[in-house]
Amino acid sequence: MNDTCPTKTLPEGHPIRVYFQENDIIHTLLEELTATNPAEELQKYTNIFNQLYTIEKRFARKENQLFPFLEKRGWNGPSQGMWSFHDNLREQFRLIRYYLKTNNPEKINTNTPFLVDGIYRLLNVEETVLFPNALDLLEEKDWIKMRAGEEEIGWMLSKNPAAYPSQKYIHPSEDFTQREMPFSLENTSHYDEGYMTVEQVNLLFRTLPLDLTYVDENDKVIFYNRGEERVFPRSAGIIGREVKFCHPPKSVDTVLKILDEFRKGTKSESSFWINFKERLIYIRYFAVRDADKNYKGVIEMSQDITDIKKIEGEKRLLDWE
């Protein structure tokens, strides 16, 4: 880490310290990308570009972990302005990836400076505004919870950062920590049809080949399933977060319109499909209502249907062999 970095005194594994560790990697990759001519060394450029693209993990950690904690402290600016910045860079990554795929070095050379300069500007805003203010606003308990949620998203580092806080064994007889549950556990195992243990319910949601997110009638995220291969990253920081902060700024108005129509009872379902990382993603929203038709929230369901779209005819036989 740079000796002038104000976070060098932070303990190993602290989320902000990890961000600065990633900065060193990003700066190196940007320098290498700028120095590589795709017309002469296309494969080298592609390798560096792919490494730099793992910055998406950094974006996802900020959007799903850091920003929600800042919102709870009354600072919503990063969730709006910086997320838009992320989306602009994502679009630049998408363009260059397309030109790599179509073998167009001229267009790659034209667009690379926009990507590089954009990332440098983002790093500057992080270092001078976002991270210092976050350190002032957030408490130690916030950083601990944030670090736990980051495990689901990952880092740009070659190996996972040190545990935070550092793991110290406490004998059960000496552990007097008061651990709060974010919701009541009463009546959580009664279902319309059949009976399931909490473990079975978790296994069910983990196994479903789609992403589910439940937003309650107050527009707060109260649940998401933790599948093996989620289409969109989620982490524990979104629980209790206003749903309008869980989507890119450019799509917030659409989400709020859906919620409003669901709440009024004029609509009950809405569907979209998008191309994401060269996969076709089907996104559906369903209004949730109780037996008396009272609005109880919305289920967001996302599924990769790329392979489903290719299905033709019939398949009646097992073909494992």
LOMAR-384381 format. One record per residue (C-alpha): x, y, z; residue in three letters. Coordinates in steps of 0.05 Angstrom, whole numbers, padded with zeros to 5 digits, always signed. Example, Ala and Ser with C-alpha at 12.3 -4.5 7.8 and 13.67 -1.06 7.14 Angstrom:
% residues 2
+00246-00090+00156ala+00273-00021+00143ser
***
This chain:
% residues 321
+00000+00000+00000met+00024+00071-00015asn+00059+00101+00045asp+00019+00166+00036thr-00046+00128+00040cys-00086+00153+00101pro-00113+00083+00111thr-00046+00049+00125lys-00062+00051+00199thr-00127+00012+00189leu-00124-00061+00211pro-00113-00116+00160glu-00178-00137+00127gly-00215-00072+00140his-00259-00058+00079pro-00227+00009+00064ile-00157-00019+00071arg-00176-00073+00021val-00202-00021-00028tyr-00134+00014-00026phe-00099-00053-00036gln-00141-00061-00099glu-00121+00009-00120asn-00049-00014-00129asp-00073-00070-00175ile-00118-00023-00215ile-00063+00028-00226his-00016-00026-00250thr-00067-00054-00299leu-00085+00015-00325leu-00012+00030-00339glu-00003-00037-00374glu-00067-00029-00415leu-00046+00041-00438thr+00023+00016-00458ala-00004-00043-00499thr-00021-00033-00573asn-00079-00080-00590pro-00061-00077-00664ala+00006-00110-00648glu-00008-00148-00583glu-00082-00164-00583leu-00077-00225-00538gln-00036-00187-00486lys-00085-00130-00488tyr-00143-00179-00479thr-00110-00212-00419asn-00099-00145-00385ile-00169-00121-00402phe-00200-00184-00372asn-00160-00174-00307gln-00183-00102-00304leu-00255-00123-00315tyr-00254-00156-00246thr-00264-00085-00221ile-00337-00105-00228glu-00329-00140-00160lys-00308-00073-00131arg-00368-00038-00161phe-00414-00092-00134ala-00385-00088-00064arg-00396-00013-00063lys-00466-00017-00090glu-00489-00075-00046asn-00448-00064+00017gln-00416+00005+00026leu-00473+00047-00002phe-00529+00014+00040pro-00491+00029+00104phe-00480+00101+00082leu-00555+00107+00067glu-00571+00086+00138lys-00528+00145+00161arg-00566+00193+00116gly-00517+00198+00058trp-00552+00178-00007asn-00506+00213-00056gly-00460+00153-00072pro-00520+00108-00085ser-00543+00156-00140gln-00483+00193-00169gly-00428+00141-00163met-00473+00083-00185trp-00485+00122-00250ser-00410+00130-00256phe-00403+00054-00249his-00455+00043-00304asp-00418+00090-00351asn-00355+00049-00341leu-00393-00016-00350arg-00417+00010-00418glu-00345+00027-00437gln-00323-00043-00417phe-00380-00071-00459arg-00359-00031-00520leu-00287-00052-00517ile-00306-00124-00506arg-00348-00120-00569tyr-00290-00091-00608tyr-00244-00146-00582leu-00294-00198-00604lys-00299-00167-00674thr-00224-00156-00678asn-00226-00081-00687asn-00160-00052-00659pro-00175+00018-00685glu-00239+00023-00644lys-00204-00008-00584ile-00150+00046-00587asn-00204+00100-00593thr-00243+00076-00532asn-00188+00055-00485thr-00170+00126-00463pro-00243+00138-00443phe-00243+00076-00400leu-00175+00090-00368val-00190+00164-00354asp-00259+00145-00326gly-00229+00096-00277ile-00175+00145-00255tyr-00230+00197-00241arg-00269+00147-00202leu-00209+00128-00159leu-00196+00201-00145asn-00268+00212-00121val-00264+00150-00078glu-00198+00171-00045glu-00216+00244-00034thr-00290+00241-00019val-00322+00172-00012leu-00274+00135+00033phe-00255+00193+00081pro-00329+00209+00092asn-00346+00136+00100ala-00293+00129+00155leu-00323+00190+00190asp-00395+00167+00185leu-00393+00093+00198leu-00380+00057+00264glu-00338-00005+00278glu-00400-00049+00280lys-00418-00025+00209asp-00349-00044+00181trp-00353-00113+00213ile-00422-00127+00183lys-00399-00099+00116met-00337-00143+00115arg-00380-00205+00128ala-00426-00188+00070gly-00367-00176+00022glu-00350-00250+00025glu-00407-00266-00022glu-00382-00217-00076ile-00307-00224-00074gly-00247-00179-00088trp-00197-00164-00142met-00141-00192-00099leu-00105-00257-00117ser-00125-00285-00049lys-00178-00266+00001asn-00158-00210+00049pro-00146-00223+00122ala-00207-00236+00166ala-00237-00174+00197tyr-00239-00167+00255pro-00181-00214+00268ser-00207-00280+00293gln-00197-00290+00367lys-00222-00352+00402tyr-00272-00337+00457ile-00293-00396+00501his-00369-00404+00500pro-00371-00394+00576ser-00339-00325+00565glu-00380-00303+00505asp-00431-00252+00529phe-00443-00219+00462thr-00515-00196+00453gln-00531-00215+00381arg-00592-00180+00352glu-00637-00214+00301met-00663-00166+00247pro-00732-00197+00248phe-00778-00241+00290ser-00770-00316+00284leu-00841-00331+00306glu-00886-00370+00259asn-00832-00381+00207thr-00843-00455+00193ser-00918-00458+00177his-00935-00466+00103tyr-00998-00473+00063asp-00981-00543+00040glu-00935-00589+00079gly-00882-00576+00131tyr-00809-00558+00124met-00752-00544+00171thr-00713-00479+00166val-00655-00519+00137glu-00700-00549+00083gln-00727-00481+00064val-00656-00453+00058asn-00636-00513+00016leu-00696-00502-00029leu-00680-00429-00042phe-00606-00444-00052arg-00623-00497-00104thr-00673-00458-00145leu-00641-00440-00213pro-00662-00367-00208leu-00653-00304-00166asp-00708-00284-00118leu-00713-00219-00079thr-00772-00202-00035tyr-00789-00128-00022val-00842-00116+00031asp-00900-00067+00029glu-00855-00012+00057asn-00808-00019-00003asp-00753-00050+00040lys-00714-00112+00018val-00727-00167+00069ile-00701-00229+00033phe-00659-00255-00024tyr-00639-00327-00040asn-00566-00344-00039arg-00558-00389-00100gly-00494-00419-00126glu-00493-00376-00189glu-00534-00313-00181arg-00547-00271-00243val-00539-00206-00204phe-00495-00201-00142pro-00529-00193-00074arg-00501-00190-00004ser-00527-00182+00067ala-00521-00106+00063gly-00585-00100+00022ile-00629-00129+00077ile-00671-00072+00104gly-00649-00026+00047arg-00699+00015+00007glu-00708-00019-00060val-00698+00045-00099lys-00625+00044-00077phe-00616-00029-00100cys-00622-00012-00174his-00580+00030-00222pro-00603+00102-00222pro-00625+00098-00295lys-00676+00043-00277ser-00702+00071-00211val-00761+00109-00242asp-00785+00045-00276thr-00779+00005-00211val-00818+00058-00172leu-00872+00060-00225lys-00880-00016-00219ile-00885-00012-00144leu-00936+00044-00148asp-00981+00006-00196glu-00975-00058-00155phe-00993-00020-00092arg-01054+00012-00125lys-01076-00056-00150gly-01078-00035-00224thr-01022-00084-00243lys-00996-00150-00215ser-00939-00170-00261glu-00885-00139-00303ser-00831-00171-00346ser-00766-00150-00379phe-00709-00186-00415trp-00638-00159-00424ile-00571-00181-00451asn-00522-00186-00393phe-00451-00212-00400lys-00470-00246-00465glu-00529-00282-00432arg-00603-00270-00440leu-00634-00253-00373ile-00709-00255-00360tyr-00731-00208-00303ile-00802-00211-00274arg-00837-00174-00219tyr-00898-00202-00183phe-00943-00166-00134ala-00953-00203-00068val-01022-00198-00037arg-01054-00232+00023asp-01121-00268+00024ala-01157-00201+00030asp-01120-00172-00030lys-01079-00126+00013asn-01012-00108-00018tyr-00954-00143+00018lys-00896-00127-00028gly-00864-00152-00091val-00822-00212-00114ile-00767-00198-00163glu-00746-00260-00202met-00686-00262-00250ser-00667-00322-00291gln-00614-00338-00344asp-00656-00365-00402ile-00600-00368-00454thr-00600-00444-00457asp-00676-00450-00448ile-00685-00408-00512lys-00646-00460-00551lys-00694-00517-00534ile-00731-00547-00594glu-00775-00608-00604gly-00778-00658-00546glu-00731-00695-00500lys-00761-00756-00467arg-00700-00798-00452leu-00644-00792-00401leu-00577-00776-00434asp-00528-00778-00377trp-00483-00829-00410glu
***
